[in-house]
């Protein structure tokens, strides 16, 4: 064999050996064993990242507050995701194309769902790494830490030398049914779900140093419902000091929290639906979840109808499970002066996607003609139709598809702008950084655009894991490198700037500096003031 061929084969062998070393999965009785307050856990090592799944951070009886896990003997295997919270409407049917795009992992359900996952580069090198604490979306009623392939923390941990934590917690009626009127032991049940998250943060503070993490440098981040959880934690006195930075992705809302009068009315109607008296409230502990869930859904609808009849809420606005202003766990509204003051020292990065839910809402118009789209706009906005078109075109002058006139988010963006404006004006407050994700996915001929959740594979540097959402092309990989680096730098320092991006200034209401994440990233002032003002009027 010629020398050149031998040299080539040697290089191939070396390359294959290197690749195998990087992709090796290491398991065994003594592999990735570390301590927690409750006992030892064993994970596995993949691509050099120590991975732990399904670690119990707390335990709780139905409607009762979370409490610490009882210590266990020996080493607990922690190599697979734990159970997810039961859903009000279990998934029995899915739509073909959207399910291809999102590629859900529904997991298995159990009320014993207070589990977390950890990804870390090392457990025994004495380094103190920044911790990124992820809260899943799905509103406050659905979702899990494994639901989307984007949520896997391995690549983000490896890329940034950071520790990534994700959690499951109680949802829907199990996390938010307000039984405080019936027994003092249920006094905080209206916000048990959020208190679960506080318990998880307390676990991180107590244990994360055993996973190579710094308990004094924790960034909470979440998307959609997870972003709303970020805002809720920022308004919770009990969460103060458990995190140090925050990132909210498509989770800012201007709406007010429900008050005790409403949450107690819902609980009373749940008892009524189940033919239980007040002194039988403890019977709720043993009612099958499906029956309890159906009673909860009926109660929400009934109370909403009663409120609508009194003119308390606008017609068509339905109640749902979520945090409430109980005067204790949550003493104030999320967007109140008091809430902003409580978290004024927390650096915040926040933003939305350009299109959010609109590609789903307007899917039938994706291939529509300009005439068909304009007819729909005139039917919807009537005498303000011309104003609407002008405002959209001013905000997004480079859009070309007729359907682009319809697919502009006006649900999440107004809350994000309000939050950024308000927080950035606080005296001696921490910095605020605003972004908008405008990159358009090529899958299904570009039908899903910058959809709600589309930024997630980029944040976690999981383009390959989420190829069905992103297409997996080179442009996506380049943008993911820029975005994940920004999230990592923010977690490390409170500043997302790095050499791969244009200079990203702090946000203030005058400059309104916003980073646009796209194939060509750029900072621009707020581009949609007229559009948002018009939508608020209408």
N, C-alpha and C positions, 0 to 999 in steps of 0.2 A: 504494500500500500504506500502511495506516495506521501511525502512529508506534509504536503499541503492538505491532503485528505485526512491524515492523522490529526493535524492541528484543528481542522474543522470539526471532526468528531469529538475531540477533547473539549472544544468550546461548547458543543451541543450538550455533552454530558455535564459540564460545569453549569451551563444554563438550566438544564433540567433539574440538577441537584438544588440549585438556588431556588427554583420555582417550587419544588417539592417542600423545601424548608419553609417557604413562605405560606404554603397552603396546607401544611400538615395539621391534622387535628390530633391533639395529644390528650389522652384520657388515662385514668388509672387510679388506684386506691389512694395514692399519695400525691396526685397531680392537682394543682390549683386549690389546695386546702388552706383556708384562712379562718380567722375567728370572727364571731359576732357576739353580742351580749348574751344571746340565747344559746350559743353553741357553735361548733365548727361547721363550715359548709365546704362542699367540694364542687367545683365547676369543671371546666375544660379549657384548653388553650387552642385557639384557632387563628391562623395567620398571625401568631405572636400575641394575640389579645386574650387575656384571661376573661372568661365568660361565665356568668352565673345567672341562672334563670329560676324564677319561681320561689325566691327566698321570702318566707313570711316576715313581714315587718310589724304586724299586729294581728289581733284576732278580735272578733266581735260577735255577740249574739244579735239576732235580728232587732233592729231599732235601738240597740244599745250602743254606748260609746265604745270606740276601739280601746283595747288595752294591750299591754305588752304580751308577747308570746312567752309561754312557759318554756323554760330551758329544756333542751333535749340531750340525750346521751349519745356519745359517739359522733360520727360525721354525717351530716345530712347531705344527700346527693341533690344538687341544684343545677341540673343540666337541661331541663325542659321548662317551657313557660308554664306558669301556674294557671288555675282556672280564671275565667273572665266572669264579670258580674252578669247575672241573669238579665235578659233584655225584656222590655215590655212587649215587644212584638218580635219574637224570634224569627230569624231569617229562614223562610221556607221557599221563597221565590226570588230570583235575581234576574235583572235585565242583561241580555247577552253582552252588548258593547260596553256599557259602564262597568260591568263586572270584569271584563277583560282588562279595562284600563286600570281599575283599582286593585284587582287581584287580591281580594280579601283572604285573610286567614281568620275564620270565625272562632277557632279554639273550642274549648268545652266550658260549660258554665257550672258555677257553684257559688253559693252565698259565702263560702269560705274563700274569698277572692283577694284578700289584702296581701298581695305579693308584689315583689319588685325584682328587677333585673339589673345587672351591673356588667359593664364592659370596661376593662382597664388594661393598660400596657404592662403593669407589674403590680405585685402585691408585697414585695419584699426588698425594694431598693431605697426605702426611706424618703422617696420624693413626695412632695405635696402637690398633687395635680389639681387644677381647676375641675369642678364638678358641674356637669350639665344635667339637670333634673327635668326629664321630659314628662309632660302630661298629654295624653291622647285626646283627640277630638271625638265628635259624636254628641255634641251638646253635653247635657248632664244626664242623658238617658241611655246612651249606647257607647260602643267603642271598647277598645282594649289596647294594651301595650304591644300586642303582636298583630293587630288588625291589618296593618298595611306593611308591605315589604320595606317601605322607606324607613320605618321606625327602628330597624336593626341598628344598634349603636357601634358595631365593630369598626366600620370604616372611619367614622368620626373620631372615635377613640384613638385609632391608629394614626390618623392623619395629624391630629393636634396634640398628641400626648396628653389627653384629657380622660377623665372618668365620666362615663355616661350612665345615667340611671333612668329607668322607666318604671312606671307603676300601674297596677290595677287598683281600683277602689270601688266602693258601693255606688250604685247609680239609681236613677229613677225613684220609684216609690220606696225602695230599700234605703236610699240615701237621704231622702228629703221629706218623708211623711212626718208632719208635726203633731206629735202626741203629747205635747207639753201640758195641755189642758187636763189630762187625765191622771198623770202620775209623775211625781218629781223625778223619777229615774229616767224619764223620757224628756227631760227639760231641754236637751239640746238636739233632739232627734231631727228637727227641721233642717239641720246643717251637718248631719253625721258624715255625709260624703266629703265635705270640705275638711272636717276634722280628721277623717282618714288620711287625707293628704298631709295635714299637719303632722300626724303620727309618722308618716313616711319620711317627712323632712327631719323629724326628731331622730328617727332611726339613722338617717344619713349622717346627721351631726354626731351621733354617738359611735357609729361603726365605720364610716367611710375611710378613716385613716388606715384601717386594716386592708383596704382595697387600693391603697396608693393615692387616695384622694385627700383634698384639703377641706376640712369642715368649715373653714373660715373663708372659703371662696366658692360659693354655690350660686349658680345661675339657674333660675327656673325658666322654662320655656315651654310653649304649647301652641297649638294651632286650632282654630275654630273654637269648639268647646274647651279645648285645652288652653287657648288664649284667654277665654273667659275665666278659666280657673286661675290663670296668672293674675288677672285683674282682681279677682275675688280675694286671693291671698294677700295682695297689696293693700286690701281694705280690712284685713283681719288682724286685730291687735295680738291674737294668740300666735300668729305666724311671724310676728316681728322678731328679727334677729336670726331667723332660720334660713334666710337666703339673702343674697347681697347684690344681685343684678337680676334683670327680668327681660324676657323677649316675648312679645305678643304677636302672633301671626294670625291675622284674620279673626280676632276675638274681641274686638272693641264694640260695645253697644251702648247707645244712649238711654235705653229703657230702664225704668226703675225696678228695683227688687220688689217682690211681693212682701206684704206686711203680715203681721201675726194674725190679724183679723181674717185675711184670706186663707192663710195656710191652715188655720184651725177650722175654718169652714170646710176645707177640702177633707181634712181628717174626719170631721163629723159625718160628711157624706160617705166616706169610705165605710165607716161603721154602719151607716144606714144601708148601704148597698149589700153588706154582708149580714144584715139583720142582727147586729150586735148592739147591746146597750153599752153605756159608758163604763159600767163596772165590769164589762167583759173585754176590755181593751187588751188584756194580756193574751186573749185567745188569738190575736193577730200573729203571735209568735209561731203558731203551729199550722196556720192556714196554708195550703199549697200555694206556691208562688203564682201559678197560672191564675188561680181564683183571686188571689190578692191583686194581681196585676190588672185583671179585668175590672175589678171593683175600683181600682185607682183611676183607670181610664174613664170609666163612667162618672166618677166623682169630679174629675177635672172638667169634663164637658158640662155637667150639671151646674157646678159653681160658676163656670164661665157664662152660661146662659142666664143665671140669676144676676150676675154682675152686669151683663149687657142690658138686661131688662131695667136695671136701676140707672143705666147710663154711666156706670163706674168705669167701664172699659169700652173702647170703640167696638162696634159690631165687627165680628170676624176675627178679633184678636183672641186666640185661644190660650188658655193657661197651659203650663207644662211644668214638669219637675225641675227644680233648680234651687240655688241658694235663696234665702229669704232674710229680710231684715228683722231678726228676732230680738234685737236690743242687747244681745249678749255676745254671741259668736260674731255676729255682724251688726254692729250698732248703727252703721250709717250706709247709705247708698254707695255703690261702687264709684260713681262719678261725682261724689259730694266733695265739698271743700275739706271736710274732715278726713276723708279717705286719701285725697291727694297729699294732705299734710302728713299723714301717717307714713307714707312711702316716699316722701320727698327726697330722701337720701339714696334711693334706689335708682341707679342708671337704667334707662329703658330704651330698648330698640323695638320698634313696632312698624307694622305695615300690612298690606293686603295684596291680593292678586288683582290684576286688571279686570278679569271677567267673573271670578267667583262662581256663583251658581247659575249665572245667566245662560251659558251654553246648554244646560239641562232644561231650563225654563223655556228657551226659545229654539230648541232643537229642530222643530219643524220648519224653521225659517233659514236653516243653514245654507241650503242651495236655492233659496227663494230669489226672485228677481227684485230689482229696485222698486218696481211698481207694487209688488206684493208687500214688501217691507213697509213702504210708505203708507199703504192703505192700512196696515196694522197700526202704525204709529198714529195716524189720524183718528183711527177708531179708539185708541187708548188715551191719547192726550188731547184730542178734540181741538179747541181753539188755541192750545199751547203747543201744538205739534211742530209748527215752524220754529218756535223758540227751542224746543227740545232738540231738533236736528241741528240747529245752529250751535247750541251749547256742546253737543257731542263732537261735532266737527272741529270746533275750536280747541277742545281738550285733546282730541286724537286726530290731527289733520292727516296723518299718514295711513289711516285705515282705508282699505279698498273694497272689502266685501260689503254688499248691501246689509248682510246680517250683523256686521260690526256696529251698525247704528243701534242695534237692540242690546248687544251683549256687553254692556258697561255696568259694572257693579255700583249700586247706590244703597246697599244694605250694610256692608262692613266698613266701607271707606269713611262715611261721615263720622262714625264713632271714633275711628283712629285719628282723624284730623282734630276732633274736639279734644281727645285725650292728649295728643301731642301739643296742641296749643296751650292747654291748661297747665300741664305739668311743666312745660318749658318756661312758663312765666312765674313759677314759684321763686320766691326770694331764696337765694343760696341753695337751690335745688340741684339734684344730680342731672347730668346731661341726658338729652333725648336724641335718638337717631331714627329718622323716618325712612321707609323704603316702599317701593311698589315693584311687584314682580310682573313683568309684561311679556316674558318669553312665551312664544306660542308653540305648543306641542304639535309635531307633524302627524301624530297617529290619527287614523281614520280621516285622512285628507285635511287635517287641521281642525276638525270639528269641535274639539274640546278646548282649544285655545289656552289661555292662562286660567285654567279651571281652578276652583276651590280645591286645595290640597296639592296643586301642581308644583308648588315650590318645595315640597317636602323632600323629594329625592335629591334636590340640590343642596339643601341644608345639611342633610345627613351624608352627603357624598355617596349616594346609593343609586346612581344612574343605571348601573347594570342590574341591580336587584329590581328596579322598577322600569325595566325596558318597555313593558307594555303600556306604561304611562308616558314615558319620555321618548321612545323610539331608540334610545341608546346611541345616538349619533355623537360625532366628535364635538359639535357645538355644545351639546348638553354637558359633556364631560368638562369642557373648558369653563362653562359658567358654574358648574358645581364646584370646581376648584376655587373659584372666586368667592362664591357664597359661603361654602363651608368654612373657608379661611376667615371670612368676616365674623361668622358666628363664634368660631374658636377664639379669635382675638378679643371679641367683646367679652367672652367668658373669662379670659385671662386678665384683661386690663380695664374693661368697661368702655373700650373704644374699638370699633370694628375695622378701623383703617388698616390697610396693608398695601404692599407694593403693587399688587395685581389690580387694584381699583383706582379710579380717580379719587382725589381728596374728598372725603365725605365729612362735611361740616356738621356740627351739632345743629339740631332743629331749633328754630324760634319762629314765632308767629309772623315776623316781618320777612325774613329770608325764605321761610318755608322750605328749606333745602331738603330734597328728597332724592335718595339713590334709586335709580331705575335699573333693575336687574334684567338684562337682556343680552343678546349676543354682543352688543356694544353697550357696556354699562356707562351711565352718565348721571350726573347730579343736575337736577333742574328744580326751579321753584314750583310751588303748587300750580298745577296745570288745569285744574278742573273746578275752580272756585265758582264760576258761573253755572256749571252743570250741577254741582252739589246744591247751590242756592236754589236753583230752579226745582230740583227734585224735592227739596224741603218745602217749598211753597206748595207743590202739587200733592 
